[in-house]
Amino acid sequence: MDYRKFGNTGIEVSEIGFGCGDVGGLMVRGEPADQVRAVARAMELGINYFDTASRYGGGRSETNLGRVLKELSADVYVGTKYSLGESDPNDLKAGVIQSVEASLKRLGREQVDLIQLHDRISSQTDVTIRAIAVSDVLGEVREALEELKSQGKVRFYGMTGVGEPKGIHEVVASGLVSTVQTVYNLINASAGATAPTGFDMTDYDRVIDLAADKNVGIIVIRVLAAGALTGISERHPVAVPTVAPIGSGRDFQQDESRAREFAFLVDEGFAADMPEAAIRFALSNPGVSTVLVGYSSLDHLEKSVQYAAKGPLPAEALARLPQAWSTFVS
């Protein structure tokens, strides 16, 4: 396992992170013994960053991860996320604190290494749709985070970079966050590459470049576009049966269709299969700190680490990607 700089935290994280979300589902719906085996094996393979959230499985992911890490006496970095979806819109500071303290209780920890906003950035705050304005992130939310840090409950702040790209850029540029979770995959690579004119998906406007300039770490999410880039339509029993796209096409079927544009990566021997191509693509960007993969099984975990060990995609393969992206226009 190789390790990369994690923004301004002073931490070095494994290139592959352990995603504990709903999509893969292992840490939400998996058998307890399978969860223990997977986390133990992940640590053997060198994975040192585990990422969960208060909303995954209604808190089950945090509870399960906390139980497993305690059982294994694990010395790893843990990140979770807070949401203001159930908060009083007139007291966002209290909402952040309550959400984080509930997460710590479920995790059975006194502190997490990274606490991240899970709601989308918007021009206006509306907690009912989990939309938060930049002014509130840099205002009441910041105040809450600083209080939690002063109490020793959190070490570093991050955000999920979804919502309005202009606002995401503003928060990254503000110096508040040490990390950003970024949608970055073969279908929508706009976080790390210039989008073509008429691009019909969310244009993240090279936020990875901005993050690198500001010494902010990048945690890649949706590297497999919720399964559209696996080349396999059948979903694992513990995975969610259907997944709405984030930042990519209008629906999963469109994402699957667009994924076929990258079949040449496998057909011409640049990668053994599409998951390998997708993971190695993300790791080809030096601004990326870690790629989160959501696991359904031990096999998914083993393969993700094997793919990363092969290094970035060849320059010849990367040079041909813009041709495919040029077709993703309205």
N, C-alpha and C positions, 0 to 999 in steps of 0.2 A: 504494500500500500504506500502510495506517495501522499505527502501532506502539503497543504498550501496555506498561505497567510490568510487570516480571517479578519480582514479589515484592520481597524486600529486597536483590536482587542489584545494583541500580543499572543494570541492563541494560534496554533497551527492545527487545522482540521483535516481529517481524511478526505481524499477526493470524492469518495462515495460516502454519503450520509445515510442514516437509517430513518426512513420516513414512517411515522406511526399513524398515518391518516386512514380515512375511510375508504379511499379508492382501492389500495392494495388489501387493506382490511385485517392483516394478521394480528395487529395489536388491539383491534376492536372486537373482531368476531372469532379469532383463532382460539384453538384449545390452549389452556394455560401451559401445558407441558411443551407445546410447539413454540409458544412465545419465549419460554426460557431457553430452549435449544437455539432458537434463531438469534436471540440477543447474545448468548454465550459464543456462538459461532461468529457473529459479527465482530465481537471484540477480538477473537482469535485471529480474524482476518485483518485486523488493524483499524476497523471503524471506531472512531472515537466521538462522533457527534450523533445524537439522537434527538429527533424533532417531533414534537407532539403539539396538541392544542386543546383548549378547553372545550371546543365544540366537536371534536372528533368522538363520535359515538356517544354524544351527550356526557362526556367526561370519562367514558370507559377506557379510552386510550391512555389518558394520564394515570388513571388508577392501575391499569395493567402494567404500564411501563414502570411506575414507581415500585410496584410489588416485585417485578422481575429484577430490577436493578438492585433492590435491597437484598433479594435472595442470593444474587451473584456477588454481592459486595463490590459492585462495579465502580470503577473510577473513570468516568467518562464525562463529556460535556453534554448538558441537557438544555434544549431550547423548547419553550412552549409559547403559546399565544393567548392574548386576551381579546375579548370582544365586548363591545359596548351595546350589543343588540338588546340586552335586557336592562340597560341603565336608565336612570332618570336623566332626560336630556338637559335638565337644568343643573346637573351636578356630575359632569363627566369625570372629574377627578375622583370622586367617590366610586364611580363605576369601574374605573381602571383598578383601583386598589382592591375592591371587592372581588373582581374577576381574578386578579393575580393571587390573592390570598386563598381563594377557593382552589385554584390550580395547585398551589403549594401543598395544601391539605390533601388533595387527591394523590399527588405525587409522593407524599410522605417526606418532603424535603423542606429544609429551612431556607434554601436558596436555589435559584436556577441561574445558569450562566447567561442565558439570553432570553429576554422577554420581548415578544413581537406583537405589534398591532395586527389583528387578523381581519379587520374591516377594510372596505375599499376607500380609497381617497376620492373625494368628490368636491364640487364647488360649494356644496351646502351640507351641513350636518343633518342627518335624519337617521336616528338610531333604529327606527322601525325597519329600515332596509339596510342597516349596517353600513351607512355612508358617513364618512367623517371629513370635514373640511380641514384644509391645511392649517388654517388659523387656530383651530381647536387642537390639532395635533401638537402644534408648537406652543400652545397655551396651556389649557387645563391638563391635557394628557402628559405633556412634559413635566408639569408640576407633580403629578402623581408618580411618574417614573422616578423623578429625583428623590421624592420622599421614600419610595420603596428601596431605592439604592442606598440612601442614608441609613436605612434600617437593616441593611445587609441582606435583603430578600432577593435582589436581582443584581447582576454584575454589569450587563450590557443591554442596550436597547436595539431593537430591530423593527422592521415593518414588512408586511406582505405587500409587494409592489403591484397591486391590482387597482383598477379604477381609472381615473383620468391621468394619462401620462404626464401632462404638464404639472399636475400637483405632486405626482410621485417624484419628478425631478426636483421640485421645490424642497420637498422634505429631505431628499438625498443631499442636496446642496446646503441645507441648513446646518449640518454638523450634528444634528440630534442623534441620528442612528449610526450604529457600527456595521449593520448588515441590512440587506434587502433580499427578500425572497422574490425571485424574478422568473416569470414565464419565459422560457428560452428553449426552443426545440427546432427540429428541422422544418416543421410546418410554419411556425412563426418565429423567425430568428431576428426580429426587429430590435430586440434588446441588445443585440451585438452586431448587427449589420444594417446597412441603409436599406429601408423598404423601397420597393419600386413605386413609381408614380401610379396612383389609383389603387394602391394596396387596400384590400377590403377587410382586413382584420385589424385589431388594435395595434397601433404603431407605438412601440415603447421607446422609439427614438434614441437608440443606442445608450440606454441607461447604464449598461455595463461599463462603457467608456467613462461616463460621468462618475460612476462609483469608484472606478480605479483612480481617477483624478482626485477624488475626495477621501481616498483611503477607506472606502466602505466595502465590506465583503459582499460577495454575491453568492446566494444560496439558490441554485437552480431548482425550480419546481416545474411540474408538467413536462419532464424531459421526454416521456413517452406519449404525451398528449392524451393522458388518461387511458392509454391502451391502443389508441389509433395507430401508433407507430410500432406496435409489436408484430404486425403481420398476422395476428391470430384473432379471430372474431369471438371465439368461445372465452368466457370469463371464468376464472377460478372460483370455486364455491365460496371462499371467504371474501372475495372481492365484491364491490358493489355491482349490481347487475347492469345499471345504466349510469352514465356520467355525462353531465353537461360540460361542454367545452369552456375553458377559461382562456381568453385571449386569442383563440384560434378561430376555426370556422363557425358557421352558424349552427351546426349540429355535429354529432359524432360521425354521422355518415359522410358528411363533407370532409371531415378530417381524415377519415379512412381513405376516401378517394384521393385526397391530396397527398397522402402518405405514399401512394403508388408512384409519384413522381421521383421518389428517391430509391426505387427498386434497383437502379443501376449500381448503387453502392454495394449491394449484395451480388447482383448478377455479374459484375465485373471484378469481384474478389477484394473490394476494399474492406469489407466486413463480412463476417460469417452469417449474420442475420440482422434484421432491422433493429432489435433492441441494442445490439452492439454498435451499429452505426449511429443510433440516436445518442447513446451515452458518450461515445468517443467524440461525436460532434460537439457536444456541450463542453467537454473537457479540452477541446482544441482551443478554446478562448482563454488566454492567460488571465483575464480578469475574473474568471470564475473561481470561487473558493472551494465549493463542494456541490455535488449533484445529489439531490435527495431522490431516492428511489423508494416507492411504496411497495412493500413486499406482501405477497400472498403466501409464499412458501419459502422453505430453506433453499430450494433450487434457484429461485429468483435472486436471492441474496448472493449465492455462490457465483452465479453467472455475472451479476453486476460487477463484482470485484474482479473477476477474470477479464471482463471487457476493459475496465479502467486500466488494468495492468498492460494492455496493448498500446497505450498511449494515444495521442491525438490521431485523427484521421490524416491520411497523406495529403500533402498540399495539392496534388492533382485532383483529388476528390473534392476538397473544399472549393477549388477554383470553379468547379462545375455547378455548384449549388445555386448561385444567382440566376442561372438560366431557368431552373425550376421555379424559384421564387417569383420570377418575372411574370409567371402565368397566374399568380394569385391576386388578380385585380378585378375590379368591378367594371 
